[in-house]
Amino acid sequence: QVQLVESGGGLVQAGGTLRLSCAASGRTDNRYAMGWFRQAPGKAREFVAAIRWRGSRTLYSDSVKGRFSIDQDNAKNSVYLQMNSLRPEDTAVYYCSATVPYTASLPSRTQSYDYWGQGTQVTVSS
C-alpha cells in the first residue's frame, strides 16, 4: 500500500512558476513509476509527467514538454513537479500517482496507476 500527499499548489500569474511536491509513504521501491496528472473542470484527467522511482527515466506530455520537469528526492521519499512558464490552460487539480508497471516503459494512461493523492489546486490567471 502506498500513500501519497500533494502540496504546493496555489494561484499564480501567467508566466509564473510553481513547484508541486508529492510525499510518498508505504512500500515504494525501484519497481515503481510515479506520475503527475491533472484534471480541469469538465475535462477528463490527463497525463502530465512520470518518472521511474529511484531512476532517471522521465516522460512528459506534449503540452508541458519544455516547461515542466519532474524530479525526485529519494532521501525524502518525494517526487516534485517544477512548473515554469505557466499558462491559464494549466489551471487544474494536480494529482500524484504511483504504480508498478507491467513493462519497462513509463505508463501515461490514468488506468495504469493504482495509487492516487488527494490533489492540489493550481490556478493560473491571465
C-alpha positions in Angstrom: 0.0 0.0 0.0 1.3 3.5 -0.9 0.0 6.8 0.4 0.6 10.0 -1.5 0.1 13.6 -0.3 0.5 16.5 -2.7 1.3 20.1 -1.7 2.5 23.3 -3.3 -0.5 24.3 -5.4 -1.8 27.9 -5.5 -2.6 30.9 -7.5 0.0 32.3 -9.9 0.0 34.7 -12.8 0.7 33.6 -16.4 4.4 33.1 -17.0 5.0 32.3 -13.3 6.3 29.2 -11.7 5.2 26.7 -9.1 6.8 23.6 -7.6 4.5 20.8 -6.6 5.6 18.2 -4.0 4.3 14.6 -3.5 5.3 12.9 -0.3 5.1 9.1 -0.6 4.8 6.7 2.3 4.4 2.9 2.4 6.1 0.4 0.2 7.9 2.2 -2.7 11.0 0.8 -4.4 12.6 1.0 -7.8 9.9 -1.1 -9.4 7.5 1.9 -9.1 6.7 4.6 -11.6 5.5 7.9 -10.2 3.2 10.1 -12.2 1.6 13.5 -12.2 -1.8 14.0 -13.7 -4.2 17.0 -13.9 -7.9 17.5 -14.2 -9.6 20.7 -15.3 -13.3 21.4 -14.6 -15.4 19.4 -17.0 -12.5 17.6 -18.5 -11.0 14.2 -18.2 -7.9 13.6 -16.1 -4.8 13.8 -18.3 -1.2 12.7 -18.0 1.4 15.3 -17.3 4.7 13.6 -16.4 6.2 10.4 -15.0 9.4 9.2 -13.6 10.8 5.8 -12.5 11.3 5.7 -8.8 15.0 5.8 -7.9 15.7 6.1 -11.6 16.3 8.7 -14.2 13.9 7.9 -17.0 11.2 10.5 -17.5 8.2 11.0 -19.7 6.2 14.2 -20.5 3.0 15.1 -22.3 3.5 17.3 -25.3 1.5 20.1 -23.7 4.1 20.5 -20.9 7.3 19.4 -22.5 10.0 22.1 -22.2 8.1 23.9 -19.5 7.6 21.3 -16.7 10.1 18.9 -15.2 9.7 16.0 -12.8 12.3 15.0 -10.3 12.7 13.2 -7.0 14.4 13.2 -3.7 14.7 9.6 -2.6 16.0 10.6 0.9 12.8 12.4 1.4 10.6 9.9 -0.4 9.3 12.7 -2.5 8.6 13.5 -6.1 8.3 17.0 -7.5 6.8 18.8 -10.5 8.6 22.0 -11.4 6.2 24.1 -13.5 7.6 27.1 -15.4 6.1 29.4 -17.9 2.6 28.7 -16.6 -0.4 29.3 -18.8 -4.1 29.8 -18.0 -4.7 26.4 -19.6 -2.5 24.8 -17.0 -5.2 25.5 -14.4 -6.4 22.2 -12.9 -6.3 20.0 -9.9 -2.9 18.2 -10.0 -2.7 14.6 -8.7 0.3 12.5 -7.8 0.1 8.8 -8.6 2.1 5.6 -8.3 2.1 2.1 -9.9 4.3 -0.9 -10.6 4.3 -1.0 -14.4 4.0 -4.3 -16.3 6.7 -3.2 -18.8 9.9 -1.2 -18.7 8.0 1.8 -20.2 6.6 4.6 -18.1 2.8 4.5 -18.3 0.8 7.5 -19.2 -2.7 6.2 -19.0 -4.8 7.0 -16.0 -6.0 3.5 -15.7 -2.4 2.2 -15.4 -1.9 3.9 -12.0 -3.1 2.3 -8.8 -2.4 4.9 -6.1 -3.5 8.5 -6.0 -3.2 11.5 -3.8 -6.0 13.9 -2.9 -4.9 16.5 -5.4 -3.7 20.1 -5.2 -5.3 23.1 -7.0 -3.2 25.1 -9.4 -4.8 28.3 -10.8 -3.1 30.4 -13.4 -4.5 33.8 -14.0 -4.1 35.7 -17.3 
